[in-house]
């Protein structure tokens, strides 16, 4: 019998949790301010025609998962410029950058920096 099929193992296995000392912490629940900033991101991406087709469904699932298994790393911030450019071009960033999209919905600081980048690009045009 494989150790993967041994059911005794799965009862003691714990779900993956992000390191609390990581760059950002996923909220345990979405407080009003955080939920509002997610809506700001949603409206901005809808306006750019870059909101994923399944974005609203993903938001519902994300609220239930509460950042399960998502860890913010420094390189996520480095991707923001490229993702902002793609959003400005109307690309579906959920399909093209699924990990970054999930983190944008999960981490307020990353989302705020992304929205600032979109504003800067609007000024430049």
Secondary structure, DSSP 8 states (H G I E B T S, - for coil): --TTT-HHHHHH-------TTSSS---SS--HHHHHHHHHHHHHHHHTT-S-TTHHHHHHHHHHHTTTT----HHHHHHHHHHHHHHHTT--HHHHSHHHHHHHHH-HHHHHHHHHHHHHHHHH-
